[in-house]
Amino acid sequence: MPDTPRNRKGKNDDYIVQGTILAAAVVITKVIGVVYRIPLTNILGDEGNGFYGYAYQVYAIALMLSSLSLPTAVSKLVSSRMAAGERRNAFRVFICSMAFAVIVGLIISLAIFLGAGAISEHMMRAPLSLYALRVLAPGLLIVAVMAVLRGYFQGLGTMMPTAISQIIEQIINAVVSIVGAGVLFGIGTRAGEKAGEELLGPAYGAAGATLGTVMGAVAGLLFLLFVLWAFRGGIKRQLRRDRNRQKERYSTILKALVLTAVPVIFSTAIYNINQILDLTIFNHIMDARGFAEQEYMALQGIYTGKYDPLINVPMSIPYALSSSIVPSLTAVVMAGKKKRTHYQIDQTLRLTTMMTIPSCVGFFVLASPLMVLLYNDDSATPANLLMLGSIVIVLYGWSTITNSVLHGLNYMSTPAKNAAAALVVHLISLVIMMTVFRMDVYALVASNIVFALVMCFLNQRKIHQVCGFRVNIKKTFVKPFIAAAAMGVVTYLVHLGLDTLIGGRVIPTVIAILVAVVVYVVIVLKIGTLSADDIEALPMGVRILGYCRRLHLMPEEPEEYED
């Protein structure tokens, strides 16, 4: 019998299920993030959002250095030892990683707390961001510890603790952020009136909002510690059953941890430093052109407080899929199954573009209604930013997946090198857009499009060079775009009709979105973008496939990949 995807279901396909679990949790957290940012934005105003957004970008850089690579590195080291039956060594990886996280997290937390004044004044050109930075600093230690716990559970084969802890973390974050921002904004406003500093209220409010990030991290950490405590008996039984007499030295584990984490850190660093460099350059150029701090911080607040949260919701799906594809693809590559390797790459790219392309079209069509619905803002700038930046969803999703594909193909350093090259092109384009074309805040979005385009080109070229894979343009891009374009037309007409007949912020937009989902799903299935194998790989995929066939939504059986 040919070795087709259908008769090779098993562990290597579990990345779709695990990725879907994590993607669902991430989407929920992103939706919560968008929802709570509505009252938060109203409390802080554009200036306060500017302080909050800039402080959070510095926090993101520090977070990347202290902990963002740890779940991937820890899960990889734990899973490899569990596969070899070395349960005790897997637990030693956990202990060593935890010690590493505490030390590094503590050092970076202290550095940010003590250096907050210099960072906010000299680097950020926003001295009042000091308060938000200092509140965020302790969160770096907490998240580093939490990252190791998440990596350990993922290495044991489950994403559920990570998924649930993320949801808990975001709920607490939302509640505390809103309350903290409201209370401290009032305190700061009164203090500002006495000190003659108009922006002290927004600055204090931003600090109150960042308190939610820290308390959310505490809640997530407590949940993970509870799960670890609850399963302590099972972990002890696993350790007792371990007959391996060779204890791995902690120095060896530490070396493996660092060597595994460093390539991920470099590629993640460039993605994160991209944003902070953008905002720094933006502030410096706007300041040099004679804009007041209040003016450019307000524009920055629109970008970080209204545009970014919306764009990040659909972009979270590729991130979740990318975190689960690496071990599966690595196993297939090691087995020497070239066509199966191509199949997995093709499937992941198609699933990604199937979700990012309709998001792009939907944001383009409903940009202004979404801004009115979420932020009660009918001004041109937020909507135009969302329309211009909607293509970023597709490009960043593509580059994120191809980064992980290269990791799975054992080219760990290539994404970092490609990102470095893209960053240079991106920064040059940003400066030109701001100084020559005077695009102001739109340059932030346009230069990100340049960055993502370069990344996609370089990553895809490397993938073709090392394994011969070519993108199926028709199934990966053309078919989803046809379905999304039809969806966009219907969505626009539905919203226009309802807005004319009923009016209001909520009903026309919400109904238009629901209609868009139904129209897109029907068309994308009817034109054969998803194969039966793709659907079966999803959670409850067999049941979903049965419904699709009963409703006559599936075309003739597509061709299959065979080794």
LOZAGU-362452 format. One record per residue (C-alpha): residue number from 1; residue in one letter; x, y, z. Coordinates in nm, 4 decimals, m for minus. Layout:
<rs>
R	NUM	a	X	Y	Z
...
</rs>
This chain:
<rs>
R	1	m	0.0000	0.0000	0.0000
R	2	p	0.1391	0.3490	m0.0824
R	3	d	0.2647	0.5493	0.2110
R	4	t	0.0055	0.8216	0.1884
R	5	p	m0.0932	1.0783	0.4496
R	6	r	m0.4202	0.9001	0.5156
R	7	n	m0.2637	0.5735	0.6224
R	8	r	0.0185	0.7399	0.8070
R	9	k	m0.1821	0.9198	1.0711
R	10	g	m0.0073	0.9122	1.4035
R	11	k	0.2313	1.1031	1.6183
R	12	n	0.3716	1.3089	1.3336
R	13	d	0.0247	1.4500	1.2631
R	14	d	m0.0438	1.5387	1.6266
R	15	y	0.1154	1.8794	1.5746
R	16	i	m0.2069	1.9942	1.4061
R	17	v	m0.4169	1.8957	1.7105
R	18	q	m0.1668	2.0358	1.9624
R	19	g	m0.1208	2.3489	1.7536
R	20	t	m0.4968	2.3928	1.7284
R	21	i	m0.5367	2.3644	2.1067
R	22	l	m0.2725	2.6299	2.1609
R	23	a	m0.4046	2.8442	1.8744
R	24	a	m0.7545	2.8381	2.0244
R	25	a	m0.6162	2.9532	2.3601
R	26	v	m0.4047	3.2221	2.1983
R	27	v	m0.6974	3.3520	1.9925
R	28	i	m0.9132	3.3646	2.3080
R	29	t	m0.6429	3.5611	2.4897
R	30	k	m0.6024	3.7962	2.1935
R	31	v	m0.9773	3.8563	2.1757
R	32	i	m0.9813	3.9284	2.5492
R	33	g	m0.6866	4.1607	2.4847
R	34	v	m0.8753	4.3522	2.2168
R	35	v	m1.1905	4.3733	2.4311
R	36	y	m1.0200	4.5006	2.7463
R	37	r	m0.8136	4.7483	2.5452
R	38	i	m1.1387	4.9267	2.4540
R	39	p	m1.2077	5.0652	2.8050
R	40	l	m0.8329	5.0868	2.8681
R	41	t	m0.7843	5.3039	2.5594
R	42	n	m1.0715	5.5253	2.6663
R	43	i	m0.9177	5.5654	3.0125
R	44	l	m0.5610	5.6326	2.8987
R	45	g	m0.6260	5.8357	2.5839
R	46	d	m0.3798	5.8318	2.2936
R	47	e	m0.1005	5.9858	2.5045
R	48	g	m0.1358	5.7260	2.7790
R	49	n	m0.1478	5.4492	2.5192
R	50	g	0.1758	5.5869	2.3787
R	51	f	0.3492	5.5586	2.7182
R	52	y	0.1997	5.2130	2.7723
R	53	g	0.2915	5.0868	2.4248
R	54	y	0.6488	5.2109	2.4375
R	55	a	0.7152	5.0715	2.7848
R	56	y	0.5658	4.7406	2.6760
R	57	q	0.7988	4.7236	2.3741
R	58	v	1.1021	4.7600	2.6027
R	59	y	0.9502	4.4930	2.8283
R	60	a	0.9060	4.2668	2.5241
R	61	i	1.2767	4.2959	2.4384
R	62	a	1.3767	4.2116	2.7953
R	63	l	1.1232	3.9277	2.8008
R	64	m	1.2726	3.7864	2.4835
R	65	l	1.6190	3.7818	2.6404
R	66	s	1.5021	3.6277	2.9672
R	67	s	1.2346	3.3761	2.8762
R	68	l	1.0685	3.3716	2.5329
R	69	s	1.3006	3.1017	2.3971
R	70	l	1.2716	2.8849	2.7092
R	71	p	0.9458	2.6952	2.6332
R	72	t	1.0846	2.5812	2.2963
R	73	a	1.4275	2.4906	2.4335
R	74	v	1.2983	2.3170	2.7481
R	75	s	1.0282	2.1214	2.5626
R	76	k	1.2787	2.0017	2.3026
R	77	l	1.5289	1.8827	2.5656
R	78	v	1.2619	1.7207	2.7862
R	79	s	1.0858	1.5425	2.4978
R	80	s	1.4110	1.4013	2.3564
R	81	r	1.4985	1.2486	2.6943
R	82	m	1.1471	1.1164	2.7517
R	83	a	1.1593	0.9499	2.4079
R	84	a	1.4837	0.7792	2.5111
R	85	g	1.3253	0.6608	2.8383
R	86	e	1.5458	0.8922	3.0450
R	87	r	1.2754	1.0244	3.2755
R	88	r	1.5149	1.1238	3.5517
R	89	n	1.7303	1.3218	3.3103
R	90	a	1.4163	1.4880	3.1741
R	91	f	1.3370	1.6072	3.5270
R	92	r	1.6977	1.7220	3.5697
R	93	v	1.6466	1.9346	3.2579
R	94	f	1.3498	2.0935	3.4337
R	95	i	1.5505	2.1636	3.7526
R	96	c	1.8485	2.3064	3.5624
R	97	s	1.6235	2.5208	3.3409
R	98	m	1.4384	2.6547	3.6443
R	99	a	1.7640	2.7618	3.8122
R	100	f	1.8760	2.9252	3.4882
R	101	a	1.5433	3.1095	3.4506
R	102	v	1.5489	3.2426	3.8083
R	103	i	1.9038	3.3767	3.7778
R	104	v	1.8633	3.5321	3.4326
R	105	g	1.5124	3.6624	3.5092
R	106	l	1.6285	3.8244	3.8326
R	107	i	1.9273	3.9950	3.6662
R	108	i	1.7218	4.1365	3.3788
R	109	s	1.4378	4.2433	3.6113
R	110	l	1.6805	4.4401	3.8271
R	111	a	1.8490	4.5903	3.5195
R	112	i	1.5173	4.7193	3.3815
R	113	f	1.3963	4.8449	3.7202
R	114	l	1.7184	5.0298	3.8025
R	115	g	1.7760	5.1511	3.4460
R	116	a	1.4175	5.2576	3.3748
R	117	g	1.5021	5.6262	3.4110
R	118	a	1.7880	5.6199	3.1616
R	119	i	1.5965	5.4022	2.9146
R	120	s	1.2851	5.6190	2.9149
R	121	e	1.4706	5.9512	2.8974
R	122	h	1.7650	5.8872	2.6655
R	123	m	1.6565	5.5967	2.4473
R	124	m	1.2805	5.6407	2.4295
R	125	r	1.2638	6.0201	2.4438
R	126	a	0.9565	5.9689	2.6632
R	127	p	1.0740	6.0310	3.0238
R	128	l	0.7310	5.9706	3.1753
R	129	s	0.7376	5.6075	3.0557
R	130	l	0.9586	5.5522	3.3622
R	131	y	0.6628	5.4586	3.5838
R	132	a	0.5239	5.1919	3.3505
R	133	l	0.8691	5.0390	3.3010
R	134	r	0.9333	5.0049	3.6729
R	135	v	0.5982	4.8359	3.7314
R	136	l	0.6674	4.5902	3.4492
R	137	a	1.0183	4.4960	3.5659
R	138	p	0.9219	4.2287	3.8276
R	139	g	0.7092	4.0552	3.5663
R	140	l	1.0251	3.9489	3.3826
R	141	l	1.1280	3.7149	3.6641
R	142	i	0.7764	3.5739	3.7012
R	143	v	0.7375	3.5046	3.3287
R	144	a	1.0813	3.3395	3.3088
R	145	v	0.9810	3.0869	3.5753
R	146	m	0.6439	3.0348	3.4065
R	147	a	0.8167	2.9739	3.0714
R	148	v	1.0132	2.6799	3.2124
R	149	l	0.6973	2.5223	3.3566
R	150	r	0.5199	2.5582	3.0220
R	151	g	0.8161	2.4086	2.8377
R	152	y	0.8296	2.1147	3.0784
R	153	f	0.4628	2.0267	3.0285
R	154	q	0.4947	2.0664	2.6508
R	155	g	0.7959	1.8350	2.6595
R	156	l	0.5791	1.5782	2.8389
R	157	g	0.3392	1.5945	2.5444
R	158	t	0.0583	1.8287	2.6494
R	159	m	m0.0203	2.1883	2.5603
R	160	m	m0.3227	2.2070	2.7914
R	161	p	m0.1459	2.3598	3.0961
R	162	t	0.0082	2.6246	2.8694
R	163	a	m0.3251	2.6969	2.7009
R	164	i	m0.5265	2.7247	3.0245
R	165	s	m0.2595	2.9304	3.2026
R	166	q	m0.2551	3.1763	2.9125
R	167	i	m0.6307	3.2284	2.9378
R	168	i	m0.6161	3.2755	3.3174
R	169	e	m0.3228	3.5125	3.2783
R	170	q	m0.5096	3.7276	3.0266
R	171	i	m0.8342	3.7432	3.2259
R	172	i	m0.6523	3.8670	3.5394
R	173	n	m0.4471	4.1009	3.3218
R	174	a	m0.7635	4.2535	3.1744
R	175	v	m0.9368	4.3142	3.5082
R	176	v	m0.6348	4.4547	3.6940
R	177	s	m0.5257	4.6681	3.3968
R	178	i	m0.8598	4.8462	3.3719
R	179	v	m0.8916	4.9021	3.7480
R	180	g	m0.5267	5.0012	3.7890
R	181	a	m0.5336	5.2415	3.4941
R	182	g	m0.8500	5.4118	3.6191
R	183	v	m0.7259	5.4555	3.9771
R	184	l	m0.3735	5.5705	3.8931
R	185	f	m0.4878	5.7979	3.6092
R	186	g	m0.6903	5.9940	3.8626
R	187	i	m0.4003	6.0073	4.1097
R	188	g	m0.1613	6.1164	3.8343
R	189	t	m0.3978	6.3851	3.7082
R	190	r	m0.4240	6.5391	4.0535
R	191	a	m0.0471	6.5194	4.1007
R	192	g	0.0052	6.6714	3.7548
R	193	e	m0.2167	6.9672	3.8362
R	194	k	0.0000	7.0455	4.1382
R	195	a	0.3286	6.9897	3.9515
R	196	g	0.2200	7.1630	3.6306
R	197	e	0.2760	6.8443	3.4244
R	198	e	m0.0174	6.7747	3.1922
R	199	l	0.0998	6.4258	3.0907
R	200	l	0.1433	6.2903	3.4438
R	201	g	m0.2129	6.1510	3.4459
R	202	p	m0.1635	5.9427	3.1270
R	203	a	0.1815	5.8320	3.2525
R	204	y	0.0430	5.7131	3.5879
R	205	g	m0.2495	5.5500	3.4055
R	206	a	m0.0061	5.3592	3.1822
R	207	a	0.1738	5.2348	3.4947
R	208	g	m0.1588	5.1153	3.6363
R	209	a	m0.2317	4.9322	3.3106
R	210	t	0.1050	4.7534	3.3205
R	211	l	0.0248	4.6312	3.6715
R	212	g	m0.2273	4.3999	3.5050
R	213	t	0.0523	4.2355	3.3045
R	214	v	0.2426	4.1524	3.6227
R	215	m	m0.0592	4.0277	3.8187
R	216	g	m0.1750	3.8209	3.5227
R	217	a	0.1677	3.6551	3.5111
R	218	v	0.1422	3.5800	3.8841
R	219	a	m0.1973	3.4137	3.8302
R	220	g	m0.0671	3.2054	3.5389
R	221	l	0.2352	3.0965	3.7409
R	222	l	0.0203	2.9928	4.0380
R	223	f	m0.1973	2.7790	3.8107
R	224	l	0.1048	2.6021	3.6603
R	225	l	0.2507	2.5401	4.0063
R	226	f	m0.0833	2.3900	4.1102
R	227	v	m0.0778	2.1579	3.8067
R	228	l	0.2800	2.0548	3.8895
R	229	w	0.1755	1.9857	4.2509
R	230	a	m0.1326	1.7915	4.1373
R	231	f	0.0769	1.5642	3.9149
R	232	r	0.3647	1.5233	4.1564
R	233	g	0.2640	1.1614	4.2200
R	234	g	0.2772	1.0715	3.8518
R	235	i	0.6129	1.2442	3.8106
R	236	k	0.7552	1.0530	4.1091
R	237	r	0.6293	0.7230	3.9653
R	238	q	0.7956	0.8046	3.6346
R	239	l	1.1240	0.8746	3.8108
R	240	r	1.1036	0.5437	4.0036
R	241	r	1.0452	0.3506	3.6801
R	242	d	1.3558	0.5024	3.5226
R	243	r	1.6199	0.2261	3.4971
R	244	n	1.8761	0.4490	3.3315
R	245	r	2.1799	0.4669	3.5613
R	246	q	2.3509	0.7480	3.3753
R	247	k	2.2733	1.0835	3.5348
R	248	e	2.3281	1.3733	3.3006
R	249	r	2.5486	1.6440	3.4474
R	250	y	2.3831	1.9793	3.5059
R	251	s	2.6703	2.1512	3.3234
R	252	t	2.5949	1.9387	3.0151
R	253	i	2.2242	2.0195	3.0380
R	254	l	2.2962	2.3901	3.0764
R	255	k	2.5187	2.3870	2.7688
R	256	a	2.2492	2.2063	2.5670
R	257	l	1.9855	2.4521	2.6933
R	258	v	2.1889	2.7557	2.5889
R	259	l	2.2828	2.6084	2.2493
R	260	t	1.9185	2.5237	2.1806
R	261	a	1.7844	2.8585	2.2996
R	262	v	2.0390	3.0910	2.1350
R	263	p	1.9223	3.0489	1.7705
R	264	v	1.5622	3.1022	1.8807
R	265	i	1.6672	3.4084	2.0829
R	266	f	1.8435	3.5641	1.7857
R	267	s	1.5529	3.5227	1.5456
R	268	t	1.3006	3.6321	1.8099
R	269	a	1.5246	3.9234	1.9074
R	270	i	1.5234	4.0676	1.5599
R	271	y	1.1450	4.0426	1.5377
R	272	n	1.1077	4.2180	1.8734
R	273	i	1.3818	4.4751	1.8279
R	274	n	1.2180	4.5648	1.4997
R	275	q	0.9253	4.7213	1.6853
R	276	i	1.1268	4.9045	1.9490
R	277	l	1.3662	5.0448	1.6860
R	278	d	1.0681	5.1572	1.4801
R	279	l	0.9179	5.3497	1.7692
R	280	t	1.2535	5.4974	1.8702
R	281	i	1.3287	5.6171	1.5160
R	282	f	0.9730	5.7446	1.4820
R	283	n	1.0006	5.9513	1.8013
R	284	h	1.3421	6.0925	1.7143
R	285	i	1.2447	6.1932	1.3599
R	286	m	0.9106	6.3396	1.4677
R	287	d	1.0914	6.5304	1.7433
R	288	a	1.3527	6.6592	1.4949
R	289	r	1.0761	6.7720	1.2597
R	290	g	0.9339	6.9926	1.5349
R	291	f	0.6408	6.7853	1.6577
R	292	a	0.5579	6.8149	2.0275
R	293	e	0.5859	6.5034	2.2467
R	294	q	0.2098	6.5041	2.2965
R	295	e	0.1529	6.4914	1.9189
R	296	y	0.3815	6.2037	1.8312
R	297	m	0.2957	6.0052	2.1443
R	298	a	m0.0719	6.0331	2.0456
R	299	l	0.0058	5.8944	1.6980
R	300	q	0.2131	5.6210	1.8563
R	301	g	m0.0772	5.5469	2.0902
R	302	i	m0.3066	5.4921	1.7911
R	303	y	m0.0510	5.2558	1.6381
R	304	t	0.0229	5.0531	1.9535
R	305	g	m0.3183	5.0829	2.1200
R	306	k	m0.5644	5.0416	1.8315
R	307	y	m0.3846	4.9015	1.5269
R	308	d	m0.1496	4.6503	1.6933
R	309	p	m0.4045	4.4700	1.9161
R	310	l	m0.6352	4.4060	1.6198
R	311	i	m0.3592	4.2900	1.3835
R	312	n	m0.2183	4.0556	1.6489
R	313	v	m0.5393	3.8509	1.6838
R	314	p	m0.5191	3.6612	1.3508
R	315	m	m0.1377	3.6671	1.3603
R	316	s	m0.1482	3.4543	1.6755
R	317	i	m0.2660	3.1495	1.4777
R	318	p	0.0558	3.1040	1.2739
R	319	y	0.2591	3.1517	1.5935
R	320	a	0.0710	2.8659	1.7597
R	321	l	0.1039	2.6351	1.4574
R	322	s	0.4726	2.7183	1.4257
R	323	s	0.5426	2.6105	1.7839
R	324	s	0.4052	2.2614	1.7173
R	325	i	0.5427	2.1865	1.3686
R	326	v	0.9161	2.1744	1.4540
R	327	p	0.9374	1.8338	1.6323
R	328	s	0.7017	1.6678	1.3826
R	329	l	0.8903	1.7984	1.0796
R	330	t	1.2266	1.7117	1.2347
R	331	a	1.1177	1.3472	1.2770
R	332	v	1.0051	1.3256	0.9139
R	333	v	1.3291	1.4820	0.7878
R	334	m	1.5363	1.2383	0.9963
R	335	a	1.3381	0.9489	0.8451
R	336	g	1.4385	1.0688	0.4977
R	337	k	1.0800	1.0987	0.3675
R	338	k	1.1145	1.3799	0.1176
R	339	k	0.7590	1.3784	m0.0156
R	340	r	0.6158	1.3580	0.3347
R	341	t	0.8343	1.6549	0.4283
R	342	h	0.6893	1.8478	0.1335
R	343	y	0.3386	1.7443	0.2369
R	344	q	0.3759	1.8755	0.5912
R	345	i	0.5243	2.2046	0.4752
R	346	d	0.2504	2.2429	0.2138
R	347	q	m0.0265	2.1558	0.4615
R	348	t	0.0968	2.3998	0.7242
R	349	l	0.1325	2.6841	0.4746
R	350	r	m0.2145	2.6192	0.3320
R	351	l	m0.3765	2.6094	0.6762
R	352	t	m0.1985	2.9327	0.7622
R	353	t	m0.2965	3.1264	0.4493
R	354	m	m0.6505	2.9914	0.4752
R	355	m	m0.6853	3.1788	0.8033
R	356	t	m0.4686	3.4854	0.7398
R	357	i	m0.5982	3.5824	0.3921
R	358	p	m0.9658	3.6188	0.4966
R	359	s	m0.8527	3.8110	0.8043
R	360	c	m0.6610	4.0467	0.5769
R	361	v	m0.9599	4.1021	0.3475
R	362	g	m1.1999	4.1361	0.6404
R	363	f	m0.9858	4.4020	0.8090
R	364	f	m0.9532	4.5898	0.4800
R	365	v	m1.3278	4.5912	0.4162
R	366	l	m1.4388	4.6588	0.7760
R	367	a	m1.1495	4.8781	0.8939
R	368	s	m1.3570	5.1835	0.9847
R	369	p	m1.6577	4.9893	1.1270
R	370	l	m1.4211	4.7862	1.3480
R	371	m	m1.2558	5.0994	1.4852
R	372	v	m1.5978	5.2484	1.5555
R	373	l	m1.7222	4.9237	1.7131
R	374	l	m1.4203	4.8678	1.9361
R	375	y	m1.2920	5.2168	2.0121
R	376	n	m1.5791	5.4446	1.9064
R	377	d	m1.3245	5.6163	1.6809
R	378	d	m1.4457	5.7222	1.3364
R	379	s	m1.1368	5.9282	1.2523
R	380	a	m0.9411	5.8458	0.9384
R	381	t	m0.5981	5.7568	1.0820
R	382	p	m0.6824	5.4334	1.2749
R	383	a	m0.8933	5.2941	0.9893
R	384	n	m0.6322	5.3822	0.7265
R	385	l	m0.3598	5.2165	0.9343
R	386	l	m0.5671	4.8980	0.9553
R	387	m	m0.6400	4.8990	0.5814
R	388	l	m0.2751	4.9543	0.4910
R	389	g	m0.1474	4.7017	0.7442
R	390	s	m0.3971	4.4229	0.6739
R	391	i	m0.1543	4.2585	0.4274
R	392	v	0.0949	4.2258	0.7153
R	393	i	m0.1238	3.9455	0.8562
R	394	v	m0.0584	3.7278	0.5507
R	395	l	0.3106	3.8140	0.5188
R	396	y	0.3995	3.7762	0.8864
R	397	g	0.2042	3.4507	0.9040
R	398	w	0.4004	3.3170	0.6065
R	399	s	0.7359	3.4278	0.7473
R	400	t	0.6542	3.2814	1.0921
R	401	i	0.5709	2.9385	0.9490
R	402	t	0.8758	2.9359	0.7198
R	403	n	1.0962	3.0234	1.0195
R	404	s	0.9730	2.7112	1.1968
R	405	v	1.0022	2.5017	0.8810
R	406	l	1.3703	2.5971	0.8595
R	407	h	1.4131	2.5034	1.2274
R	408	g	1.2482	2.1700	1.1533
R	409	l	1.4839	2.1186	0.8595
R	410	n	1.7727	2.1724	1.1067
R	411	y	1.8713	2.5135	0.9706
R	412	m	1.8456	2.6852	1.3100
R	413	s	2.0476	2.9983	1.2317
R	414	t	1.9011	3.0757	0.8881
R	415	p	1.5857	3.2589	1.0117
R	416	a	1.8042	3.4862	1.2276
R	417	k	2.0334	3.5677	0.9336
R	418	n	1.7365	3.6353	0.7071
R	419	a	1.5705	3.8494	0.9737
R	420	a	1.8901	4.0520	1.0161
R	421	a	1.9020	4.1218	0.6414
R	422	a	1.5306	4.2099	0.6393
R	423	l	1.5787	4.4406	0.9388
R	424	v	1.8450	4.6432	0.7572
R	425	v	1.6194	4.6888	0.4528
R	426	h	1.3261	4.7673	0.6817
R	427	l	1.5062	5.0391	0.8801
R	428	i	1.6390	5.2067	0.5645
R	429	s	1.2878	5.2090	0.4177
R	430	l	1.1433	5.3492	0.7427
R	431	v	1.3857	5.6414	0.7493
R	432	i	1.3243	5.7171	0.3802
R	433	m	0.9465	5.6994	0.4262
R	434	m	0.9580	5.9366	0.7237
R	435	t	1.2157	6.1894	0.5985
R	436	v	1.1627	6.1928	0.2211
R	437	f	0.7976	6.0974	0.1821
R	438	r	0.6901	6.2272	0.5264
R	439	m	0.4487	5.9386	0.5799
R	440	d	0.4593	5.9858	0.9593
R	441	v	0.2764	5.7041	1.1437
R	442	y	0.1918	5.5258	0.8167
R	443	a	0.5653	5.4657	0.7676
R	444	l	0.5589	5.2298	1.0684
R	445	v	0.3102	5.0033	0.8926
R	446	a	0.4552	5.0338	0.5414
R	447	s	0.8095	4.9513	0.6554
R	448	n	0.6773	4.6416	0.8373
R	449	i	0.5336	4.5258	0.5059
R	450	v	0.8820	4.5644	0.3555
R	451	f	1.0345	4.3619	0.6411
R	452	a	0.7848	4.0777	0.6046
R	453	l	0.8220	4.0657	0.2249
R	454	v	1.1993	4.0291	0.2497
R	455	m	1.1645	3.7586	0.5167
R	456	c	0.9174	3.5581	0.3078
R	457	f	1.1390	3.5753	m0.0004
R	458	l	1.4598	3.4769	0.1791
R	459	n	1.2995	3.1976	0.3862
R	460	q	1.1137	3.0463	0.0915
R	461	r	1.4251	3.0550	m0.1263
R	462	k	1.6258	2.8742	0.1426
R	463	i	1.3568	2.6090	0.1915
R	464	h	1.3598	2.5379	m0.1818
R	465	q	1.7386	2.5154	m0.1829
R	466	v	1.7613	2.2648	0.1035
R	467	c	1.4669	2.0337	0.0320
R	468	g	1.3326	2.1255	m0.3120
R	469	f	0.9899	2.2335	m0.1878
R	470	r	0.7945	2.4713	m0.4106
R	471	v	0.4833	2.6552	m0.2986
R	472	n	0.1601	2.5458	m0.4654
R	473	i	0.0553	2.9004	m0.5555
R	474	k	m0.2927	2.7991	m0.6707
R	475	k	m0.3948	2.6093	m0.3554
R	476	t	m0.1954	2.8150	m0.1058
R	477	f	m0.2786	3.1678	m0.2232
R	478	v	m0.5112	3.1857	m0.5242
R	479	k	m0.7981	2.9707	m0.3949
R	480	p	m0.8073	3.1296	m0.0449
R	481	f	m0.7921	3.4742	m0.2070
R	482	i	m1.0820	3.3947	m0.4423
R	483	a	m1.2915	3.2807	m0.1466
R	484	a	m1.1827	3.5808	0.0634
R	485	a	m1.2532	3.8283	m0.2196
R	486	a	m1.6067	3.6929	m0.2625
R	487	m	m1.6461	3.7067	0.1153
R	488	g	m1.5234	4.0680	0.1153
R	489	v	m1.7813	4.1780	m0.1430
R	490	v	m2.0665	4.0097	0.0441
R	491	t	m1.9436	4.1487	0.3773
R	492	y	m1.9249	4.5031	0.2427
R	493	l	m2.2745	4.4842	0.0920
R	494	v	m2.4247	4.3310	0.4072
R	495	h	m2.2691	4.5972	0.6293
R	496	l	m2.3716	4.8768	0.3922
R	497	g	m2.7312	4.7522	0.3789
R	498	l	m2.7640	4.7036	0.7536
R	499	d	m2.5943	5.0356	0.8274
R	500	t	m2.8405	5.2100	0.5973
R	501	l	m3.1486	5.0294	0.7312
R	502	i	m3.0635	4.9910	1.1021
R	503	g	m2.7515	5.1929	1.1791
R	504	g	m2.5594	5.1783	1.5047
R	505	r	m2.2109	5.0600	1.6056
R	506	v	m2.2762	4.6962	1.6878
R	507	i	m2.5442	4.5166	1.4857
R	508	p	m2.4304	4.5935	1.1266
R	509	t	m2.0665	4.5065	1.2001
R	510	v	m2.1303	4.1917	1.4053
R	511	i	m2.3810	4.0483	1.1545
R	512	a	m2.1470	4.1325	0.8659
R	513	i	m1.8648	3.9416	1.0398
R	514	l	m2.0852	3.6368	1.1026
R	515	v	m2.2018	3.6339	0.7396
R	516	a	m1.8387	3.6687	0.6279
R	517	v	m1.7356	3.3568	0.8231
R	518	v	m2.0154	3.1442	0.6746
R	519	v	m1.9574	3.2655	0.3177
R	520	y	m1.5820	3.2089	0.3371
R	521	v	m1.6064	2.8587	0.4875
R	522	v	m1.8588	2.7458	0.2247
R	523	i	m1.6604	2.8820	m0.0700
R	524	v	m1.3216	2.7647	0.0560
R	525	l	m1.4560	2.4095	0.0950
R	526	k	m1.6445	2.4051	m0.2355
R	527	i	m1.3390	2.5069	m0.4404
R	528	g	m1.1215	2.2392	m0.2790
R	529	t	m0.8752	2.4471	m0.0785
R	530	l	m0.8931	2.1939	0.2072
R	531	s	m0.8408	1.8255	0.1427
R	532	a	m1.0029	1.5461	0.3427
R	533	d	m0.6635	1.4852	0.5063
R	534	d	m0.6436	1.8486	0.6161
R	535	i	m0.9839	1.8312	0.7809
R	536	e	m0.9170	1.4937	0.9456
R	537	a	m0.5977	1.6355	1.1000
R	538	l	m0.8026	1.8905	1.2954
R	539	p	m0.9507	1.8199	1.6411
R	540	m	m1.2723	1.6169	1.5846
R	541	g	m1.1674	1.6162	1.2189
R	542	v	m1.3468	1.2921	1.1231
R	543	r	m1.6768	1.4274	1.2541
R	544	i	m1.6263	1.7623	1.0809
R	545	l	m1.5431	1.5859	0.7528
R	546	g	m1.8619	1.3820	0.7835
R	547	y	m2.0723	1.6961	0.8250
R	548	c	m1.9012	1.8595	0.5257
R	549	r	m1.9771	1.5585	0.3051
R	550	r	m2.3387	1.5377	0.4196
R	551	l	m2.3803	1.9055	0.3313
R	552	h	m2.2100	1.8429	m0.0058
R	553	l	m1.9385	2.0979	0.0671
R	554	m	m1.6452	1.8771	m0.0389
R	555	p	m1.5348	1.8511	m0.4048
R	556	e	m1.3906	1.5391	m0.5648
R	557	e	m1.1106	1.3712	m0.3667
R	558	p	m0.7840	1.5649	m0.4184
R	559	e	m0.4537	1.4066	m0.5071
R	560	e	m0.2401	1.2702	m0.2224
R	561	y	0.1291	1.2867	m0.1551
R	562	e	0.3069	0.9535	m0.1640
R	563	d	0.6575	0.8506	m0.0679
</rs>
